[in-house]
Amino acid sequence: MENNFETMENDKKNKDKSNGIRAWVKDISIAILVALLIMAFIKPTIVQDRSMQSTLYENNYILLSRQAYLFSAPSSGDIVVFRSDLPAEGRSSNRGGKLLIKRVVAVAGDTVSIANGNVYVNGELKEEPFLNGIETPGAIDNRLVPYGTVFVMGDNRSHSTDSRHDSVGFVYVDNIVGRAFLRLFPFNQIGFI
């Protein structure tokens, strides 16, 4: 009788241990699945340059919506990260060139002009309060934004390689990695972008 009791106790311990391992594996599997689902929709990134100052600064940690343009087109004012034709610096994992972060200024079908330090879209002065009165260098005369592309510029206009430059030009919507929507770092600036 005592041997039967020990056997039952050992079977119970083994069963409890087995159930614990299964529960642990199940929990880890669920956590991995949730993480993969989140990564399919959200991409964390770190701002690498100063072209978006004073909206975003170097080393700001932001989140991008990867699915932002799956069912809709980019809008003027959106801050986007895209793959450029510029050579990637350091990391070859960027597949297709350096990642840049800029603001959409005009979308397909719009005309863009830059004159006397001001930006005009479809002949109207573009209101850009985030520039804090800083002028936009360059001269462009009624450049039509082609279908499937956007015209982008950094908020730090005098220190931004963007659609004003032939090396970037119009950005294909297909090259947009995501739309910036949330700043997570620095902690005192956490909030929606």
C-alpha positions as CSV (number, residue, x, y, z in Angstrom):
1,M,0.0,0.0,0.0
2,E,2.9,2.3,0.8
3,N,4.5,1.7,-2.5
4,N,1.2,2.5,-4.3
5,F,1.0,5.7,-2.4
6,E,4.6,6.6,-3.3
7,T,4.0,5.7,-7.0
8,M,0.8,7.9,-7.0
9,E,2.8,10.8,-5.4
10,N,5.6,10.5,-8.0
11,D,3.1,10.3,-10.8
12,K,1.4,13.4,-9.5
13,K,4.7,15.3,-9.2
14,N,5.7,14.2,-12.7
15,K,2.3,15.2,-14.0
16,D,2.5,18.6,-12.2
17,K,6.0,19.2,-13.6
18,S,4.8,18.2,-17.1
19,N,1.8,20.6,-16.8
20,G,4.1,23.4,-15.6
21,I,6.5,22.9,-18.5
22,R,3.5,22.9,-21.0
23,A,2.1,26.0,-19.4
24,W,5.5,27.7,-19.6
25,V,6.0,26.8,-23.3
26,K,2.4,27.9,-24.0
27,D,3.0,31.3,-22.3
28,I,6.3,31.9,-24.2
29,S,4.7,30.9,-27.5
30,I,1.8,33.3,-26.9
31,A,4.3,36.1,-26.0
32,I,6.3,35.5,-29.2
33,L,3.2,35.4,-31.3
34,V,2.0,38.7,-29.8
35,A,5.4,40.3,-30.4
36,L,5.4,39.2,-34.0
37,L,1.9,40.6,-34.5
38,I,2.9,43.9,-33.0
39,M,6.1,44.1,-35.1
40,A,3.9,43.5,-38.2
41,F,2.1,46.8,-37.5
42,I,4.6,48.8,-35.5
43,K,8.3,49.5,-36.2
44,P,10.4,51.2,-33.6
45,T,13.2,53.4,-34.9
46,I,15.7,56.0,-33.7
47,V,16.1,59.4,-35.4
48,Q,19.6,59.4,-36.9
49,D,20.0,63.0,-38.1
50,R,19.0,66.6,-37.5
51,S,16.9,67.2,-40.6
52,M,13.6,67.1,-38.6
53,Q,14.6,69.6,-35.8
54,S,12.8,71.2,-34.1
55,T,10.1,68.5,-34.3
56,L,12.4,65.5,-33.8
57,Y,16.0,65.4,-32.6
58,E,18.8,63.0,-33.0
59,N,18.4,59.9,-30.8
60,N,14.6,60.4,-30.4
61,Y,13.0,56.9,-30.2
62,I,9.8,56.8,-32.2
63,L,7.2,54.3,-33.4
64,L,6.1,54.0,-37.0
65,S,2.8,52.6,-38.2
66,R,3.8,50.1,-40.9
67,Q,0.2,49.7,-42.1
68,A,-0.6,53.4,-42.2
69,Y,-0.8,53.5,-46.0
70,L,-2.2,50.0,-46.7
71,F,-5.8,51.4,-47.2
72,S,-5.1,55.1,-47.6
73,A,-2.6,57.5,-49.2
74,P,-0.1,59.7,-47.4
75,S,-1.4,63.1,-46.4
76,S,0.3,66.5,-46.4
77,G,1.9,66.9,-42.9
78,D,2.6,63.2,-42.2
79,I,6.1,62.4,-41.0
80,V,7.3,59.4,-42.8
81,V,10.4,57.1,-42.8
82,F,11.3,55.9,-46.3
83,R,14.1,54.0,-48.2
84,S,16.1,56.4,-50.3
85,D,18.6,55.8,-53.1
86,L,21.4,57.3,-50.9
87,P,23.9,54.7,-49.7
88,A,23.2,53.2,-46.3
89,E,25.8,54.2,-43.7
90,G,27.1,51.4,-41.5
91,R,24.2,48.9,-41.7
92,S,23.7,47.0,-44.9
93,S,20.5,45.6,-43.5
94,N,18.5,48.6,-44.8
95,R,17.9,46.9,-48.1
96,G,17.9,49.5,-50.7
97,G,19.5,52.5,-49.2
98,K,19.6,54.9,-46.4
99,L,16.4,55.4,-44.3
100,L,15.3,59.0,-44.1
101,I,12.7,60.7,-42.0
102,K,10.9,63.7,-43.5
103,R,7.5,65.5,-43.6
104,V,5.1,65.0,-46.6
105,V,4.7,68.5,-48.1
106,A,2.7,67.6,-51.2
107,V,1.0,64.5,-52.6
108,A,0.4,63.1,-56.1
109,G,-1.3,65.6,-58.4
110,D,-0.2,68.6,-56.3
111,T,2.2,71.3,-57.7
112,V,5.1,72.5,-55.5
113,S,6.8,75.9,-55.8
114,I,9.5,77.4,-53.6
115,A,10.2,81.1,-53.9
116,N,11.4,83.8,-51.6
117,G,11.8,81.4,-48.7
118,N,8.2,80.2,-48.9
119,V,6.6,76.9,-50.0
120,Y,3.5,77.0,-52.2
121,V,1.3,74.0,-52.9
122,N,-1.1,74.3,-55.8
123,G,-0.4,78.1,-55.9
124,E,-1.2,78.7,-52.2
125,L,1.2,79.6,-49.5
126,K,1.7,76.5,-47.3
127,E,1.2,77.2,-43.6
128,E,4.1,75.6,-41.7
129,P,4.0,76.8,-38.1
130,F,6.5,74.1,-37.0
131,L,9.2,76.0,-39.0
132,N,9.1,78.8,-36.4
133,G,9.5,81.5,-39.1
134,I,12.6,79.9,-40.7
135,E,12.7,80.2,-44.5
136,T,12.9,77.4,-47.0
137,P,16.0,77.7,-49.2
138,G,15.9,76.8,-52.8
139,A,13.8,77.6,-55.9
140,I,11.3,75.3,-57.5
141,D,8.7,76.4,-60.1
142,N,5.4,74.5,-60.2
143,R,6.8,71.0,-60.0
144,L,4.0,68.4,-60.5
145,V,4.1,65.5,-58.0
146,P,3.7,62.3,-60.1
147,Y,1.2,59.6,-59.3
148,G,2.4,57.1,-56.6
149,T,4.8,59.6,-55.1
150,V,5.1,62.3,-52.5
151,F,7.2,65.4,-52.1
152,V,9.0,65.5,-48.7
153,M,11.1,68.0,-46.8
154,G,12.8,68.0,-43.4
155,D,11.6,70.6,-40.9
156,N,15.2,71.8,-40.5
157,R,15.1,73.1,-44.1
158,S,18.7,74.3,-44.4
159,H,20.1,71.0,-43.1
160,S,17.9,68.5,-45.0
161,T,18.6,66.4,-48.1
162,D,15.0,65.9,-49.4
163,S,12.8,66.1,-52.5
164,R,14.4,69.5,-53.4
165,H,17.6,67.5,-54.2
166,D,18.0,65.2,-57.2
167,S,19.6,62.6,-54.9
168,V,16.2,62.1,-53.2
169,G,13.6,63.6,-55.5
170,F,10.0,62.4,-55.4
171,V,9.5,59.5,-52.9
172,Y,7.6,56.5,-54.1
173,V,4.8,55.6,-51.7
174,D,6.0,52.0,-52.0
175,N,9.3,53.0,-50.4
176,I,7.7,54.4,-47.3
177,V,8.5,52.1,-44.3
178,G,5.9,53.8,-42.0
179,R,4.3,56.9,-40.6
180,A,5.7,58.3,-37.4
181,F,3.0,58.5,-34.8
182,L,4.5,58.3,-31.3
183,R,7.7,59.5,-29.6
184,L,8.8,57.3,-26.7
185,F,12.2,58.9,-25.8
186,P,13.3,61.2,-24.3
187,F,10.8,60.4,-21.6
188,N,9.9,64.1,-20.9
189,Q,8.7,64.4,-24.6
190,I,6.6,61.2,-24.8
191,G,3.6,61.8,-26.9
192,F,1.9,61.6,-30.3
193,I,3.7,63.2,-33.2
